[in-house]
Amino acid sequence: MKAAFAIGIAALLIAGPAAAQSYKIRAGDTLRIEVLEDSSLNRTVLVAPDGRISVPSAGTLRASGQTVETVQNSLTQRLASSFAATPNVFVSLERLAEARTGGAAASISVYVMGEVNKPGKLDVTPNTSVLQMFAVMGGFTKFAATKRIQLRRTNPKTQAESVYTLNYPMIEAGKQSSRAKLMDGDVIVVPQRRLFE
């Protein structure tokens, strides 16, 4: 799997800028976003399984199937209303999604976003519980809203998204079930806590 990933990166580098400009972003890719006028918006984002990315002040937008330049233009348009002049937004492809090989799944991919110590795509064994996943993602930052964690699951057949709210203090105290098993493509979003939360 790592060899396929390395070959993909090498192919982009050898083919040069033309190939990089025509590359279509896909779920699992990691993008680097930089806004010259406001460094607080600079971040690395993971393209979720549903093909979207979330950026503060710009909201959620589809990235999968788009070129890096198209995503950059969309972000510039969405952020323009927050600035006196059109902002200088730069988007680059930081890491390609790893290629999957056929056969039985030895692991599933869970995407973790927000106020956690290890955000990104994490590969875990099938039947990993929510509580086990909290340990795998390295815990929460001091700004995490641990009572409002979201587990987002997309039905592969209908593409309908279900959102479940998880309360970590309740799970830790045994008052909310932690036996729910994660599925391939699940997204865990840990929001930032509010001022007096």
Backbone as JSON Lines, residues from 0, in Angstrom:
{"i":0,"aa":"M","n":[0.83,-1.18,0.0],"ca":[0.0,0.0,0.0],"c":[0.87,1.25,0.0]}
{"i":1,"aa":"K","n":[1.94,1.23,0.81],"ca":[2.83,2.39,0.86],"c":[3.56,2.56,-0.46]}
{"i":2,"aa":"A","n":[3.84,1.43,-1.13],"ca":[4.52,1.51,-2.42],"c":[3.63,2.2,-3.45]}
{"i":3,"aa":"A","n":[2.33,1.87,-3.44],"ca":[1.4,2.5,-4.38],"c":[1.3,4.0,-4.1]}
{"i":4,"aa":"F","n":[1.32,4.37,-2.82],"ca":[1.26,5.77,-2.43],"c":[2.51,6.5,-2.94]}
{"i":5,"aa":"A","n":[3.68,5.89,-2.74],"ca":[4.94,6.51,-3.17],"c":[4.99,6.64,-4.69]}
{"i":6,"aa":"I","n":[4.48,5.63,-5.39],"ca":[4.45,5.68,-6.86],"c":[3.55,6.82,-7.33]}
{"i":7,"aa":"G","n":[2.4,7.01,-6.65],"ca":[1.48,8.09,-7.0],"c":[2.11,9.46,-6.84]}
{"i":8,"aa":"I","n":[2.82,9.67,-5.74],"ca":[3.51,10.94,-5.51],"c":[4.6,11.13,-6.56]}
{"i":9,"aa":"A","n":[5.38,10.07,-6.81],"ca":[6.46,10.16,-7.8],"c":[5.91,10.49,-9.18]}
{"i":10,"aa":"A","n":[4.78,9.89,-9.53],"ca":[4.18,10.15,-10.85],"c":[3.79,11.62,-10.98]}
{"i":11,"aa":"L","n":[3.24,12.19,-9.92],"ca":[2.87,13.61,-9.96],"c":[4.11,14.5,-10.08]}
{"i":12,"aa":"L","n":[5.17,14.14,-9.37],"ca":[6.39,14.94,-9.42],"c":[7.06,14.85,-10.78]}
{"i":13,"aa":"I","n":[7.11,13.64,-11.35],"ca":[7.76,13.45,-12.65],"c":[6.97,14.13,-13.76]}
{"i":14,"aa":"A","n":[5.64,13.99,-13.7],"ca":[4.8,14.57,-14.75],"c":[4.81,16.09,-14.71]}
{"i":15,"aa":"G","n":[5.16,16.64,-13.57],"ca":[5.32,18.09,-13.48],"c":[4.02,18.82,-13.18]}
{"i":16,"aa":"P","n":[4.08,20.15,-13.28],"ca":[2.95,21.0,-12.92],"c":[1.68,20.71,-13.71]}
{"i":17,"aa":"A","n":[1.8,20.32,-14.97],"ca":[0.6,20.08,-15.78],"c":[-0.24,18.96,-15.17]}
{"i":18,"aa":"A","n":[0.41,17.88,-14.74],"ca":[-0.32,16.77,-14.13],"c":[-0.92,17.19,-12.8]}
{"i":19,"aa":"A","n":[-0.16,17.95,-12.02],"ca":[-0.65,18.4,-10.72],"c":[-1.87,19.31,-10.9]}
{"i":20,"aa":"Q","n":[-1.88,20.13,-11.95],"ca":[-3.01,21.03,-12.18],"c":[-4.25,20.27,-12.62]}
{"i":21,"aa":"S","n":[-4.08,19.14,-13.29],"ca":[-5.23,18.39,-13.76],"c":[-5.65,17.29,-12.79]}
{"i":22,"aa":"Y","n":[-4.89,17.09,-11.71],"ca":[-5.22,16.06,-10.73],"c":[-6.58,16.35,-10.1]}
{"i":23,"aa":"K","n":[-7.43,15.34,-10.05],"ca":[-8.74,15.48,-9.41],"c":[-8.64,15.0,-7.97]}
{"i":24,"aa":"I","n":[-9.0,15.87,-7.06],"ca":[-8.95,15.57,-5.63],"c":[-9.93,14.44,-5.34]}
{"i":25,"aa":"R","n":[-9.57,13.59,-4.36],"ca":[-10.47,12.51,-3.97],"c":[-10.51,12.38,-2.45]}
{"i":26,"aa":"A","n":[-11.51,11.67,-1.97],"ca":[-11.65,11.46,-0.53],"c":[-10.38,10.84,0.02]}
{"i":27,"aa":"G","n":[-9.94,11.34,1.17],"ca":[-8.73,10.84,1.8],"c":[-7.5,11.68,1.5]}
{"i":28,"aa":"D","n":[-7.57,12.53,0.47],"ca":[-6.46,13.44,0.18],"c":[-6.38,14.49,1.29]}
{"i":29,"aa":"T","n":[-5.19,15.04,1.5],"ca":[-5.0,16.11,2.48],"c":[-4.59,17.37,1.73]}
{"i":30,"aa":"L","n":[-5.3,18.47,2.0],"ca":[-5.03,19.75,1.35],"c":[-4.46,20.74,2.37]}
{"i":31,"aa":"R","n":[-3.57,21.6,1.91],"ca":[-3.05,22.69,2.75],"c":[-3.67,23.98,2.25]}
{"i":32,"aa":"I","n":[-4.3,24.73,3.15],"ca":[-4.96,25.99,2.81],"c":[-4.24,27.12,3.54]}
{"i":33,"aa":"E","n":[-3.87,28.16,2.79],"ca":[-3.23,29.33,3.39],"c":[-3.91,30.59,2.89]}
{"i":34,"aa":"V","n":[-4.23,31.48,3.82],"ca":[-4.85,32.77,3.51],"c":[-3.88,33.84,4.0]}
{"i":35,"aa":"L","n":[-3.29,34.58,3.06],"ca":[-2.26,35.56,3.42],"c":[-2.78,36.62,4.39]}
{"i":36,"aa":"E","n":[-4.01,37.04,4.21],"ca":[-4.55,38.14,5.02],"c":[-4.96,37.71,6.43]}
{"i":37,"aa":"D","n":[-5.12,36.41,6.69],"ca":[-5.54,35.96,8.02],"c":[-4.95,34.58,8.29]}
{"i":38,"aa":"S","n":[-3.83,34.56,9.0],"ca":[-3.14,33.29,9.24],"c":[-3.94,32.33,10.13]}
{"i":39,"aa":"S","n":[-4.95,32.84,10.84],"ca":[-5.77,31.95,11.67],"c":[-6.6,31.0,10.81]}
{"i":40,"aa":"L","n":[-6.75,31.31,9.53],"ca":[-7.48,30.43,8.61],"c":[-6.57,29.38,7.97]}
{"i":41,"aa":"N","n":[-5.26,29.5,8.17],"ca":[-4.33,28.53,7.6],"c":[-4.53,27.19,8.28]}
{"i":42,"aa":"R","n":[-4.6,26.13,7.49],"ca":[-4.83,24.81,8.07],"c":[-4.6,23.71,7.06]}
{"i":43,"aa":"T","n":[-4.48,22.52,7.58],"ca":[-4.43,21.32,6.77],"c":[-5.78,20.64,6.94]}
{"i":44,"aa":"V","n":[-6.43,20.3,5.83],"ca":[-7.75,19.68,5.9],"c":[-7.75,18.35,5.17]}
{"i":45,"aa":"L","n":[-8.53,17.44,5.7],"ca":[-8.68,16.12,5.11],"c":[-9.98,16.11,4.3]}
{"i":46,"aa":"V","n":[-9.93,15.59,3.09],"ca":[-11.15,15.46,2.29],"c":[-11.91,14.27,2.84]}
{"i":47,"aa":"A","n":[-13.09,14.53,3.38],"ca":[-13.9,13.5,4.03],"c":[-14.41,12.47,3.01]}
{"i":48,"aa":"P","n":[-14.91,11.33,3.48],"ca":[-15.41,10.31,2.57],"c":[-16.52,10.8,1.65]}
{"i":49,"aa":"D","n":[-17.28,11.8,2.1],"ca":[-18.34,12.34,1.23],"c":[-17.8,13.35,0.23]}
{"i":50,"aa":"G","n":[-16.47,13.56,0.22],"ca":[-15.83,14.44,-0.76],"c":[-15.8,15.9,-0.39]}
{"i":51,"aa":"R","n":[-16.15,16.23,0.85],"ca":[-16.22,17.63,1.26],"c":[-15.1,18.01,2.22]}
{"i":52,"aa":"I","n":[-14.86,19.31,2.29],"ca":[-13.95,19.87,3.29],"c":[-14.7,20.97,4.02]}
{"i":53,"aa":"S","n":[-14.29,21.25,5.24],"ca":[-14.88,22.33,6.03],"c":[-13.8,23.33,6.39]}
{"i":54,"aa":"V","n":[-14.1,24.61,6.14],"ca":[-13.16,25.68,6.42],"c":[-13.91,26.8,7.14]}
{"i":55,"aa":"P","n":[-13.4,27.26,8.3],"ca":[-14.07,28.36,9.0],"c":[-14.27,29.56,8.09]}
{"i":56,"aa":"S","n":[-15.38,30.22,8.22],"ca":[-15.77,31.4,7.45],"c":[-16.13,31.09,6.0]}
{"i":57,"aa":"A","n":[-15.86,29.87,5.55],"ca":[-16.21,29.48,4.18],"c":[-17.24,28.37,4.17]}
{"i":58,"aa":"G","n":[-17.38,27.67,5.28],"ca":[-18.35,26.59,5.37],"c":[-17.82,25.3,4.76]}
{"i":59,"aa":"T","n":[-18.75,24.47,4.34],"ca":[-18.42,23.17,3.76],"c":[-18.56,23.25,2.26]}
{"i":60,"aa":"L","n":[-17.58,22.71,1.55],"ca":[-17.67,22.7,0.1],"c":[-17.12,21.41,-0.47]}
{"i":61,"aa":"R","n":[-17.63,21.04,-1.63],"ca":[-17.2,19.81,-2.3],"c":[-15.81,20.0,-2.88]}
{"i":62,"aa":"A","n":[-14.93,19.06,-2.57],"ca":[-13.56,19.1,-3.1],"c":[-13.31,17.9,-4.01]}
{"i":63,"aa":"S","n":[-13.92,16.77,-3.69],"ca":[-13.7,15.56,-4.46],"c":[-14.15,15.75,-5.91]}
{"i":64,"aa":"G","n":[-13.29,15.34,-6.84],"ca":[-13.6,15.49,-8.26],"c":[-13.21,16.83,-8.83]}
{"i":65,"aa":"Q","n":[-12.74,17.74,-7.98],"ca":[-12.33,19.09,-8.41],"c":[-10.81,19.15,-8.51]}
{"i":66,"aa":"T","n":[-10.3,20.11,-9.27],"ca":[-8.86,20.34,-9.28],"c":[-8.52,21.24,-8.09]}
{"i":67,"aa":"V","n":[-7.24,21.29,-7.74],"ca":[-6.79,22.15,-6.65],"c":[-7.13,23.61,-6.97]}
{"i":68,"aa":"E","n":[-6.95,24.0,-8.23],"ca":[-7.23,25.37,-8.64],"c":[-8.71,25.71,-8.47]}
{"i":69,"aa":"T","n":[-9.6,24.77,-8.8],"ca":[-11.04,25.0,-8.66],"c":[-11.41,25.2,-7.19]}
{"i":70,"aa":"V","n":[-10.85,24.37,-6.31],"ca":[-11.11,24.51,-4.87],"c":[-10.57,25.84,-4.37]}
{"i":71,"aa":"Q","n":[-9.4,26.23,-4.83],"ca":[-8.8,27.52,-4.45],"c":[-9.71,28.67,-4.85]}
{"i":72,"aa":"N","n":[-10.24,28.63,-6.08],"ca":[-11.14,29.69,-6.55],"c":[-12.43,29.72,-5.75]}
{"i":73,"aa":"S","n":[-12.99,28.54,-5.44],"ca":[-14.22,28.47,-4.64],"c":[-14.01,29.05,-3.25]}
{"i":74,"aa":"L","n":[-12.89,28.71,-2.63],"ca":[-12.59,29.25,-1.3],"c":[-12.41,30.76,-1.33]}
{"i":75,"aa":"T","n":[-11.72,31.25,-2.36],"ca":[-11.51,32.7,-2.5],"c":[-12.85,33.41,-2.58]}
{"i":76,"aa":"Q","n":[-13.78,32.88,-3.38],"ca":[-15.11,33.49,-3.52],"c":[-15.87,33.47,-2.21]}
{"i":77,"aa":"R","n":[-15.82,32.34,-1.51],"ca":[-16.56,32.22,-0.26],"c":[-16.0,33.1,0.85]}
{"i":78,"aa":"L","n":[-14.68,33.29,0.86],"ca":[-14.05,34.1,1.9],"c":[-14.08,35.6,1.59]}
{"i":79,"aa":"A","n":[-14.34,35.97,0.34],"ca":[-14.28,37.37,-0.08],"c":[-15.15,38.29,0.77]}
{"i":80,"aa":"S","n":[-16.32,37.81,1.18],"ca":[-17.23,38.67,1.96],"c":[-16.68,38.99,3.35]}
{"i":81,"aa":"S","n":[-15.69,38.23,3.81],"ca":[-15.11,38.46,5.14],"c":[-13.95,39.45,5.12]}
{"i":82,"aa":"F","n":[-13.57,39.91,3.92],"ca":[-12.42,40.8,3.79],"c":[-12.8,42.05,3.01]}
{"i":83,"aa":"A","n":[-12.05,43.14,3.23],"ca":[-12.29,44.39,2.51],"c":[-11.92,44.25,1.04]}
{"i":84,"aa":"A","n":[-10.87,43.49,0.75],"ca":[-10.44,43.22,-0.63],"c":[-10.39,41.71,-0.81]}
{"i":85,"aa":"T","n":[-10.37,41.28,-2.05],"ca":[-10.32,39.84,-2.33],"c":[-9.08,39.23,-1.68]}
{"i":86,"aa":"P","n":[-9.28,38.19,-0.85],"ca":[-8.13,37.6,-0.15],"c":[-7.25,36.76,-1.09]}
{"i":87,"aa":"N","n":[-6.0,36.61,-0.71],"ca":[-5.07,35.76,-1.44],"c":[-5.1,34.38,-0.78]}
{"i":88,"aa":"V","n":[-5.78,33.45,-1.43],"ca":[-5.94,32.1,-0.91],"c":[-5.1,31.15,-1.75]}
{"i":89,"aa":"F","n":[-4.35,30.29,-1.07],"ca":[-3.52,29.3,-1.76],"c":[-3.89,27.92,-1.24]}
{"i":90,"aa":"V","n":[-4.16,27.01,-2.16],"ca":[-4.48,25.63,-1.81],"c":[-3.46,24.74,-2.49]}
{"i":91,"aa":"S","n":[-2.93,23.79,-1.75],"ca":[-1.98,22.84,-2.33],"c":[-2.32,21.43,-1.85]}
{"i":92,"aa":"L","n":[-1.91,20.47,-2.62],"ca":[-2.12,19.06,-2.28],"c":[-0.96,18.64,-1.39]}
{"i":93,"aa":"E","n":[-1.26,18.36,-0.13],"ca":[-0.2,18.0,0.81],"c":[0.09,16.5,0.81]}
{"i":94,"aa":"R","n":[-0.97,15.7,0.71],"ca":[-0.77,14.25,0.73],"c":[-1.91,13.57,-0.03]}
{"i":95,"aa":"L","n":[-1.55,12.58,-0.83],"ca":[-2.54,11.8,-1.56],"c":[-3.14,10.73,-0.67]}
{"i":96,"aa":"A","n":[-4.4,10.38,-0.94],"ca":[-5.02,9.27,-0.23],"c":[-4.28,7.99,-0.6]}
{"i":97,"aa":"E","n":[-4.15,7.11,0.36],"ca":[-3.48,5.85,0.06],"c":[-4.4,4.98,-0.77]}
{"i":98,"aa":"A","n":[-3.81,4.29,-1.76],"ca":[-4.59,3.4,-2.62],"c":[-4.97,2.16,-1.82]}
{"i":99,"aa":"R","n":[-6.17,1.66,-2.07],"ca":[-6.63,0.46,-1.39],"c":[-6.49,-0.72,-2.31]}
{"i":100,"aa":"T","n":[-6.09,-1.82,-1.77],"ca":[-5.98,-3.04,-2.57],"c":[-7.17,-3.93,-2.28]}
{"i":101,"aa":"G","n":[-7.45,-4.86,-3.19],"ca":[-8.59,-5.75,-3.02],"c":[-8.35,-6.74,-1.9]}
{"i":102,"aa":"G","n":[-9.38,-7.54,-1.6],"ca":[-9.25,-8.55,-0.57],"c":[-9.98,-8.14,0.7]}
{"i":103,"aa":"A","n":[-9.84,-8.99,1.7],"ca":[-10.53,-8.75,2.96],"c":[-9.94,-7.52,3.66]}
{"i":104,"aa":"A","n":[-10.82,-6.77,4.28],"ca":[-10.38,-5.55,4.96],"c":[-9.69,-5.9,6.27]}
{"i":105,"aa":"A","n":[-8.39,-5.64,6.34],"ca":[-7.63,-5.85,7.57],"c":[-7.82,-4.65,8.48]}
{"i":106,"aa":"S","n":[-8.23,-3.53,7.91],"ca":[-8.48,-2.33,8.7],"c":[-9.56,-1.5,8.02]}
{"i":107,"aa":"I","n":[-10.13,-0.6,8.8],"ca":[-11.1,0.35,8.26],"c":[-10.54,1.75,8.47]}
{"i":108,"aa":"S","n":[-10.97,2.68,7.65],"ca":[-10.51,4.06,7.76],"c":[-11.58,4.9,8.45]}
{"i":109,"aa":"V","n":[-11.17,5.61,9.49],"ca":[-12.04,6.53,10.2],"c":[-11.36,7.9,10.11]}
{"i":110,"aa":"Y","n":[-12.13,8.91,9.8],"ca":[-11.6,10.27,9.61],"c":[-11.93,11.08,10.85]}
{"i":111,"aa":"V","n":[-10.91,11.72,11.42],"ca":[-11.07,12.47,12.66],"c":[-10.71,13.93,12.39]}
{"i":112,"aa":"M","n":[-11.63,14.83,12.77],"ca":[-11.44,16.26,12.5],"c":[-11.71,17.06,13.76]}
{"i":113,"aa":"G","n":[-11.13,18.23,13.84],"ca":[-11.44,19.16,14.91],"c":[-10.43,19.13,16.04]}
{"i":114,"aa":"E","n":[-10.93,19.28,17.25],"ca":[-10.1,19.49,18.44],"c":[-9.6,18.17,19.04]}
{"i":115,"aa":"V","n":[-8.77,17.46,18.26],"ca":[-8.16,16.22,18.73],"c":[-6.65,16.32,18.54]}
{"i":116,"aa":"N","n":[-5.93,15.47,19.24],"ca":[-4.47,15.52,19.15],"c":[-3.92,14.86,17.89]}
{"i":117,"aa":"K","n":[-4.67,13.93,17.29],"ca":[-4.21,13.27,16.07],"c":[-5.31,13.32,15.01]}
{"i":118,"aa":"P","n":[-5.54,14.49,14.37],"ca":[-6.56,14.55,13.33],"c":[-6.07,13.88,12.05]}
{"i":119,"aa":"G","n":[-7.01,13.53,11.21],"ca":[-6.66,12.93,9.92],"c":[-7.32,11.59,9.74]}
{"i":120,"aa":"K","n":[-6.83,10.84,8.78],"ca":[-7.36,9.51,8.51],"c":[-6.61,8.52,9.38]}
{"i":121,"aa":"L","n":[-7.36,7.77,10.18],"ca":[-6.76,6.77,11.05],"c":[-7.28,5.39,10.65]}
{"i":122,"aa":"D","n":[-6.38,4.46,10.45],"ca":[-6.77,3.1,10.11],"c":[-6.83,2.28,11.4]}
{"i":123,"aa":"V","n":[-7.98,1.67,11.63],"ca":[-8.19,0.86,12.83],"c":[-8.76,-0.5,12.42]}
{"i":124,"aa":"T","n":[-8.74,-1.44,13.35],"ca":[-9.28,-2.76,13.05],"c":[-10.81,-2.7,13.02]}
{"i":125,"aa":"P","n":[-11.43,-3.57,12.21],"ca":[-12.9,-3.63,12.23],"c":[-13.37,-3.93,13.65]}
{"i":126,"aa":"N","n":[-14.55,-3.48,13.98],"ca":[-15.17,-3.65,15.31],"c":[-14.53,-2.79,16.39]}
{"i":127,"aa":"T","n":[-13.77,-1.76,16.01],"ca":[-13.25,-0.81,16.99],"c":[-14.42,-0.03,17.55]}
{"i":128,"aa":"S","n":[-14.47,0.11,18.88],"ca":[-15.57,0.85,19.51],"c":[-15.25,2.34,19.53]}
{"i":129,"aa":"V","n":[-16.26,3.13,19.82],"ca":[-16.1,4.58,19.91],"c":[-15.08,4.93,20.99]}
{"i":130,"aa":"L","n":[-15.17,4.29,22.14],"ca":[-14.24,4.58,23.24],"c":[-12.81,4.22,22.86]}
{"i":131,"aa":"Q","n":[-12.63,3.1,22.17],"ca":[-11.29,2.73,21.71],"c":[-10.76,3.77,20.71]}
{"i":132,"aa":"M","n":[-11.65,4.3,19.88],"ca":[-11.24,5.29,18.89],"c":[-10.76,6.57,19.57]}
{"i":133,"aa":"F","n":[-11.4,6.95,20.67],"ca":[-10.96,8.14,21.4],"c":[-9.51,7.98,21.85]}
{"i":134,"aa":"A","n":[-9.14,6.76,22.23],"ca":[-7.75,6.5,22.65],"c":[-6.81,6.55,21.45]}
{"i":135,"aa":"V","n":[-7.23,5.98,20.31],"ca":[-6.4,5.95,19.11],"c":[-6.1,7.36,18.61]}
{"i":136,"aa":"M","n":[-7.08,8.27,18.72],"ca":[-6.88,9.62,18.2],"c":[-6.12,10.51,19.17]}
{"i":137,"aa":"G","n":[-5.58,9.92,20.24],"ca":[-4.67,10.65,21.11],"c":[-5.33,11.61,22.07]}
{"i":138,"aa":"G","n":[-6.62,11.49,22.27],"ca":[-7.31,12.38,23.19],"c":[-7.69,13.71,22.54]}
{"i":139,"aa":"F","n":[-8.14,14.62,23.38],"ca":[-8.68,15.89,22.91],"c":[-7.76,17.05,23.27]}
{"i":140,"aa":"T","n":[-7.88,18.15,22.52],"ca":[-7.17,19.38,22.89],"c":[-7.93,20.04,24.04]}
{"i":141,"aa":"K","n":[-7.34,21.05,24.64],"ca":[-8.0,21.73,25.77],"c":[-9.21,22.55,25.31]}
{"i":142,"aa":"F","n":[-9.37,22.72,24.0],"ca":[-10.5,23.5,23.48],"c":[-11.65,22.63,23.0]}
{"i":143,"aa":"A","n":[-11.58,21.32,23.21],"ca":[-12.59,20.39,22.69],"c":[-13.91,20.49,23.44]}
{"i":144,"aa":"A","n":[-14.99,20.48,22.68],"ca":[-16.34,20.41,23.25],"c":[-16.7,18.93,23.34]}
{"i":145,"aa":"T","n":[-16.27,18.27,24.41],"ca":[-16.39,16.81,24.51],"c":[-17.82,16.32,24.74]}
{"i":146,"aa":"K","n":[-18.74,17.23,24.99],"ca":[-20.14,16.83,25.16],"c":[-20.92,16.89,23.85]}
{"i":147,"aa":"R","n":[-20.28,17.4,22.79],"ca":[-20.97,17.57,21.5],"c":[-20.2,16.91,20.35]}
{"i":148,"aa":"I","n":[-19.56,15.81,20.59],"ca":[-18.8,15.12,19.54],"c":[-19.8,14.53,18.54]}
{"i":149,"aa":"Q","n":[-19.49,14.66,17.27],"ca":[-20.37,14.11,16.23],"c":[-19.74,12.9,15.58]}
{"i":150,"aa":"L","n":[-20.54,11.87,15.41],"ca":[-20.16,10.72,14.6],"c":[-21.03,10.8,13.35]}
{"i":151,"aa":"R","n":[-20.39,11.01,12.2],"ca":[-21.12,11.14,10.94],"c":[-20.9,9.88,10.12]}
{"i":152,"aa":"R","n":[-22.0,9.28,9.71],"ca":[-21.94,8.02,8.96],"c":[-22.78,8.16,7.7]}
{"i":153,"aa":"T","n":[-22.17,7.85,6.56],"ca":[-22.87,7.92,5.27],"c":[-23.26,6.51,4.84]}
{"i":154,"aa":"N","n":[-24.54,6.34,4.52],"ca":[-25.03,5.05,4.02],"c":[-24.47,4.85,2.62]}
{"i":155,"aa":"P","n":[-23.69,3.79,2.37],"ca":[-23.07,3.62,1.06],"c":[-24.06,3.42,-0.08]}
{"i":156,"aa":"K","n":[-25.26,2.94,0.23],"ca":[-26.25,2.7,-0.83],"c":[-27.03,3.95,-1.18]}
{"i":157,"aa":"T","n":[-27.49,4.68,-0.16],"ca":[-28.35,5.84,-0.4],"c":[-27.61,7.17,-0.35]}
{"i":158,"aa":"Q","n":[-26.37,7.16,0.17],"ca":[-25.56,8.37,0.38],"c":[-26.17,9.31,1.42]}
{"i":159,"aa":"A","n":[-27.18,8.83,2.16],"ca":[-27.78,9.63,3.22],"c":[-26.83,9.65,4.42]}
{"i":160,"aa":"E","n":[-26.67,10.83,5.01],"ca":[-25.77,10.97,6.15],"c":[-26.56,10.98,7.45]}
{"i":161,"aa":"S","n":[-26.11,10.18,8.41],"ca":[-26.68,10.18,9.75],"c":[-25.66,10.81,10.69]}
{"i":162,"aa":"V","n":[-26.14,11.65,11.61],"ca":[-25.25,12.31,12.56],"c":[-25.67,11.89,13.97]}
{"i":163,"aa":"Y","n":[-24.72,11.34,14.72],"ca":[-24.96,10.9,16.09],"c":[-24.13,11.78,17.02]}
{"i":164,"aa":"T","n":[-24.74,12.22,18.13],"ca":[-24.02,13.04,19.1],"c":[-23.48,12.15,20.21]}
{"i":165,"aa":"L","n":[-22.2,12.3,20.49],"ca":[-21.53,11.53,21.53],"c":[-21.1,12.47,22.65]}
{"i":166,"aa":"N","n":[-21.31,12.03,23.89],"ca":[-20.95,12.81,25.06],"c":[-19.84,12.05,25.79]}
{"i":167,"aa":"Y","n":[-18.59,12.47,25.58],"ca":[-17.45,11.74,26.14],"c":[-17.5,11.61,27.66]}
{"i":168,"aa":"P","n":[-17.8,12.68,28.43],"ca":[-17.87,12.51,29.88],"c":[-18.91,11.46,30.3]}
{"i":169,"aa":"M","n":[-20.03,11.38,29.57],"ca":[-21.06,10.38,29.88],"c":[-20.57,8.98,29.52]}
{"i":170,"aa":"I","n":[-19.86,8.86,28.39],"ca":[-19.31,7.56,27.98],"c":[-18.28,7.1,29.0]}
{"i":171,"aa":"E","n":[-17.41,8.01,29.41],"ca":[-16.36,7.7,30.38],"c":[-16.95,7.27,31.72]}
{"i":172,"aa":"A","n":[-18.08,7.88,32.1],"ca":[-18.73,7.54,33.36],"c":[-19.62,6.3,33.24]}
{"i":173,"aa":"G","n":[-19.73,5.74,32.04],"ca":[-20.56,4.56,31.82],"c":[-22.04,4.86,31.7]}
{"i":174,"aa":"K","n":[-22.4,6.13,31.51],"ca":[-23.81,6.52,31.42],"c":[-24.32,6.59,29.98]}
{"i":175,"aa":"Q","n":[-23.42,6.5,29.01],"ca":[-23.79,6.44,27.59],"c":[-22.99,5.28,27.0]}
{"i":176,"aa":"S","n":[-23.63,4.5,26.16],"ca":[-22.98,3.31,25.61],"c":[-21.75,3.67,24.78]}
{"i":177,"aa":"S","n":[-20.7,2.88,24.97],"ca":[-19.49,3.06,24.18],"c":[-19.27,1.85,23.28]}
{"i":178,"aa":"R","n":[-20.28,0.97,23.2],"ca":[-20.13,-0.27,22.45],"c":[-20.4,-0.1,20.96]}
{"i":179,"aa":"A","n":[-20.86,1.06,20.54],"ca":[-21.12,1.27,19.11],"c":[-19.84,1.02,18.33]}
{"i":180,"aa":"K","n":[-19.94,0.21,17.29],"ca":[-18.77,-0.13,16.48],"c":[-18.65,0.84,15.31]}
{"i":181,"aa":"L","n":[-17.44,1.25,15.04],"ca":[-17.19,2.17,13.93],"c":[-17.2,1.4,12.62]}
{"i":182,"aa":"M","n":[-17.56,2.11,11.55],"ca":[-17.6,1.51,10.22],"c":[-16.65,2.26,9.31]}
{"i":183,"aa":"D","n":[-16.22,1.6,8.23],"ca":[-15.31,2.21,7.27],"c":[-15.92,3.5,6.73]}
{"i":184,"aa":"G","n":[-15.16,4.58,6.76],"ca":[-15.63,5.86,6.24],"c":[-16.29,6.75,7.26]}
{"i":185,"aa":"D","n":[-16.46,6.28,8.5],"ca":[-17.05,7.13,9.53],"c":[-16.19,8.38,9.74]}
{"i":186,"aa":"V","n":[-16.86,9.48,10.09],"ca":[-16.16,10.73,10.36],"c":[-16.5,11.16,11.78]}
{"i":187,"aa":"I","n":[-15.48,11.43,12.58],"ca":[-15.68,11.94,13.94],"c":[-15.26,13.4,13.94]}
{"i":188,"aa":"V","n":[-16.2,14.27,14.34],"ca":[-15.94,15.71,14.38],"c":[-16.01,16.16,15.84]}
{"i":189,"aa":"V","n":[-14.91,16.72,16.33],"ca":[-14.87,17.24,17.69],"c":[-14.83,18.76,17.59]}
{"i":190,"aa":"P","n":[-15.98,19.42,17.86],"ca":[-16.02,20.88,17.7],"c":[-15.25,21.61,18.81]}
{"i":191,"aa":"Q","n":[-15.02,22.88,18.55],"ca":[-14.37,23.74,19.55],"c":[-15.44,24.17,20.54]}
{"i":192,"aa":"R","n":[-15.08,24.21,21.82],"ca":[-16.09,24.6,22.81],"c":[-16.37,26.09,22.74]}
{"i":193,"aa":"R","n":[-17.57,26.42,23.17],"ca":[-17.99,27.82,23.19],"c":[-17.38,28.52,24.39]}
{"i":194,"aa":"L","n":[-17.58,29.81,24.49],"ca":[-16.93,30.63,25.51],"c":[-17.09,30.1,26.93]}
{"i":195,"aa":"F","n":[-18.32,29.81,27.37],"ca":[-18.53,29.37,28.75],"c":[-18.99,27.93,28.82]}
{"i":196,"aa":"E","n":[-18.53,27.12,27.92],"ca":[-18.95,25.72,27.87],"c":[-18.01,24.86,28.69]}
